[in-house]
Amino acid sequence: MKNKNYILGITSLWLLIPILQCIKKLNTVPNIDIIALIFFAFSSIISTLHWSDNKKQNFLHKMDRLIAVILFIFLTNHGNMKGAPIVLLMYLLSQVNKGLVNIICDLAFRFTGYWWVLELIAPELLTKSTIILNSIAYCIHIYSLWRWVSKNQSKYWFLCIPSFSYILLINCIVF
């Protein structure tokens, strides 16, 4: 289902929130790893590009998978390990299952990965209220995308633009 690809690709843009938080701190916190920041941005861009078409075994598909593995290894080496089992389990379940279970597992490991990256880059922002507000915003975004793509055959990039704006707005409101 091509609509599933739209939702998965556009949710890759959520990785921009931790990146934006990191950019805000560049002048005040000298130990931010610039290479990790660039890698997170690259990961978001490659994943968004890949899911716009989702052709198996093409260059973007291979890059997306490779970057996901590298990101997972980086996070297990530098971040809190609490996210690792959840991300790994949801990823494996998304590979085995088809249909709705596949997309739910895929979205769950992306959501967990998003929080894992945010926890690594800006742990001071993780209060109960920011976690709740951001999680609600994430779910609303996915629900809206799901409803929109199921009713309309919109162009992928047409959906990315308002999604990116929504993500920037949530970043400003919540953080």
N, C-alpha and C positions, 0 to 999 in steps of 0.2 A: 504494500500500500504506500503510494508515493506521499500521501498526506502525513504518514508517520515520519517519513524522512524530513519533512518540513519542520515538524515539532522538535525532533532530535537535533537538527542542525541549528535551529534558532535558539534552543536552550544552551548551546555552546557559548552564546554571547554572554551568559551570566558570569562566565569566568572573568569578564571585564570588570566586574565590581571589585574583586580583590586587587586587580591590577590598578584600578583607579585609586583605591585606598593606599596602595603602595606608593604610587606617584605623589599623592598628597604628603606622604611622610619623607620623601627623598631629601628634603633640605634639613629636616630635623633629626632624622635617624640615620647615622652614617653607615650602619652595618647591613643595610638592605642589599641583598644580592641582585645586582642589576641583570646578570645573566638569567637568573630564575625568572625575573619579571618579564624579560624579553621572551623567554621560553613559554611562559603562561600565555602571553599575548599571541605568540605564534601558534600555540595549541588551539586557542579559541578560533583564530582565523582559519587554520587548516581544517578543523572540524566543521566549521560553518560552510566552508567551500565544498568539502567532501559531501556533506549531506544535501547540498543543493541538487546533486545528481545521483549520488550513491551508486556509482558503478563499481561492482566488485573487482578487486585485483587491479584497478588502475592506480596511477601514481598517487593521487590524493587519498585513496582508500588505504594504501600501504603506509603512507605518511601518517595518516590519522591513527592507525593502529600502533605504529612504532612510537609516535609521540605519546599516546595513551600509556603504553608500557613504561616509557622513560619517566613520564609524570608520576606514575604509580611508584616506581622505584625511588624517585627523588623524594616523594612525600613520605615513604616508609623510612627513608634514611634521615630526613630532616624534620619531619612533623611528628605529631602525636599519632601513635599506632592505633588508636581507637577506630579510626575510619577504615583501616586496611581490610579487616575481615568483611565488613559490610560492602565495601566497594567490590572486593573480589567475589563475594557470593552473588551479589546482584549482577555483576558482569557475566559470571558463568551461567546464571539462570537466564539472562537475556540471550545468550548464545544457544542454549538448548531449547528454549520454548519459542513458540511462534504466536503471532497475533497479539492480542491485548496483553497477555502475560509478558511477552517479549518487550513491548514498549514500556510497561510499568516498571519492569526490572531495569531497563535501560535508563529510564528517567530517574529511578531511585539511585543508581550508582552515579549518575551525573550530579544529582542533588547532593549526595554525600560527599562526592569529590569537590564540589563547589565549597561546601562548608569546611572541608579539610584544608583546602588552599587558603581560604579566608582566615582560618585559625592559625595557619603558619605565618601568614603575612601580617595580619593585624589582629592578634588575639585580644587586645584591649577593647576592641569593638564588639566582642561577643558577650553581650549582656542578654538576660532573658527577654527583654523587650525587643532588642534588635533581632534576635533569633526568631521570635514569634512573628514580628512584622515582616521580616524578610521572607520567612517561610510561607506566610499567607500570600505575599506578593508573588512569590514564585509559583505557588499553586494556582492563583488567579490567572497568571500569565499562561500557564499550561492549559488550563481550562478554556481560556479565551481562544488560544491557538487551536485547540481541539475543535471547539464549536465553529470557529471561522473556517478552518480548512475542510471540515466535513460538509459545510454548506456551500462553500465557494471554491472554485478552482483558481485561486489566486496564484500569481507568480511568486516564487520563493523570495526574491529580493524585495518585492513589494511588502512582504510580511516582515522582513528583517529590519527595515527602516523604522516602522513604529515600535517594533520590539526593542530595538536599540535605544530609542527615545524613552520608552517605558523603563528600561533597565537603568538608564542614566537618572531618570526622575526618582526611582526607588533608592538609588545610591544617595541622592541628595537629601531625600526625606528621612530615610532610616539612619543614615550615618552622618 
